């Protein structure tokens, strides 16, 4: 997500009792690039001094305090409550976080969104939920579905910024080793395998082809190819000169 989208997300904590939890939430927000923290009736007014807000002093300093949920979400066109399933029979649509995050990202492209979290002890109350358009939940283990407040916030924010397609991207072409360097490394690796009498290589059918395919899947970068080639040269020398 881009910074402009991140600015449109408002993390709203309702009736939070422990200042350390507020600090930990601020830290998670700063980690993932979200900075608009809003508090509704926090239990401890001295929350801004929480030592758990490591590296997130600005988030804590800029946090806004409201008396009601309505005031906290007044500038938002979408309000979503994060809640566990528990024994609640929600009257609102409920989406697992994976789907909920996709819907949130779509809305954040042009409008403010409030993501609500209830108190550590009771979660979101019915009056809090009444402000929500829909609810989202983290799929936890049924026998232990309660999460720490800061953990829940961190998981939700990570899911918002997560881009699975990015993880599948290969290195930039300019970073990749050229075919000649890759071939040099491959031949050296084959020599090491032969010198070490590695049976899986020497006895395997099409062992050489398998080694070539394995190396190609590594997508070696230029610097990595040079370093690994140097390592293999030293290993090969030692194998050939054990007393050296």
Long-range contacts (C-beta under 8 A, 24 or more apart in sequence): 1-33, 1-105, 1-108, 1-160, 1-161, 3-33, 5-105, 5-108, 5-109, 6-33, 6-34, 6-35, 6-108, 6-161, 7-35, 7-36, 8-108, 8-111, 8-112, 8-113, 9-34, 9-36, 9-104, 9-108, 9-112, 9-113, 9-115, 9-160, 10-36, 10-38, 10-72, 10-73, 10-75, 10-76, 10-112, 10-113, 10-114, 10-115, 11-36, 11-37, 11-38, 11-115, 11-117, 11-153, 11-157, 12-38, 12-39, 12-40, 12-69, 12-72, 12-73, 12-114, 12-115, 12-116, 12-117, 13-37, 13-38, 13-39, 13-40, 13-42, 13-117, 13-149, 14-40, 14-41, 14-69, 14-116, 14-117, 14-118, 14-119, 14-124, 14-125, 14-128, 15-40, 15-41, 15-42, 15-43, 15-118, 15-119, 15-122, 16-42, 16-43, 16-47, 16-119, 16-120, 16-149, 17-43, 17-44, 17-119, 17-120, 17-121, 18-43, 18-44, 18-120, 19-44, 19-46, 19-47, 19-49, 19-50, 19-52, 20-50, 20-51, 20-52, 21-52, 21-120, 21-148, 21-149, 21-150, 22-47, 22-50, 22-52, 22-53, 22-60, 22-63, 23-47, 23-50, 23-51, 23-52, 23-53, 23-54, 23-56, 23-60, 24-50, 24-52, 24-53, 24-149, 24-150, 25-117, 25-149, 25-150, 25-153, 26-50, 26-53, 26-56, 26-59, 26-60, 26-63, 27-52, 27-53, 27-54, 27-55, 27-56, 27-59, 27-150, 28-150, 28-153, 28-154, 28-157, 29-56, 29-59, 29-153, 29-157, 30-55, 30-56, 30-58, 30-59, 31-154, 31-157, 32-154, 32-157, 32-158, 32-160, 32-161, 33-161, 34-157, 35-59, 35-62, 36-62, 36-64, 37-62, 37-63, 37-64, 38-63, 38-64, 38-65, 38-66, 38-72, 38-114, 39-63, 39-64, 39-65, 39-66, 39-72, 40-65, 40-66, 40-67, 40-68, 40-69, 40-71, 40-72, 41-66, 41-67, 41-68, 52-150, 69-116, 69-127, 69-128, 69-131, 70-131, 72-114, 73-114, 73-116, 73-131, 75-112, 76-111, 76-112, 76-113, 76-114, 77-107, 77-111, 77-112, 77-113, 78-104, 78-107, 78-111, 78-112, 78-113, 78-114, 78-133, 79-113, 79-114, 79-116, 79-131, 79-132, 79-133, 80-104, 80-113, 80-114, 80-115, 80-116, 80-132, 80-133, 80-134, 80-135, 80-136, 81-116, 81-118, 81-124, 81-128, 81-129, 81-131, 81-132, 81-134, 81-135, 81-136, 82-115, 82-116, 82-117, 82-124, 82-135, 82-136, 82-137, 82-138, 82-152, 82-153, 82-156, 83-118, 83-123, 83-124, 83-129, 83-135, 83-136, 83-137, 84-123, 84-137, 84-138, 84-140, 84-145, 84-146, 84-147, 85-137, 85-145, 86-123, 86-145, 90-129, 90-135, 92-129, 92-132, 92-133, 92-134, 92-135, 93-134, 93-135, 94-134, 94-135, 94-136, 94-137, 95-134, 95-135, 95-136, 95-137, 96-136, 96-137, 96-139, 97-136, 97-137, 97-138, 97-139, 97-155, 97-156, 97-159, 98-159, 100-134, 100-136, 100-137, 100-159, 101-136, 101-156, 101-159, 101-160, 101-162, 103-134, 104-136, 104-160, 105-160, 115-156, 117-149, 117-152, 117-153, 120-148, 120-149, 170-219, 171-219, 171-221, 175-221, 175-222, 176-219, 176-220, 176-221, 176-222, 177-220, 177-221, 177-222, 177-224, 177-225, 178-222, 181-220, 181-222, 181-225, 181-226, 181-229, 182-215, 182-216, 182-220, 182-225, 184-229, 185-215, 185-220, 185-225, 185-228, 185-229, 185-232, 186-211, 186-212, 186-215, 188-229, 188-232, 188-233, 188-236, 189-215, 189-232, 191-232, 191-236, 192-232, 192-235, 192-236, 192-239, 195-236, 195-239, 195-240, 196-239
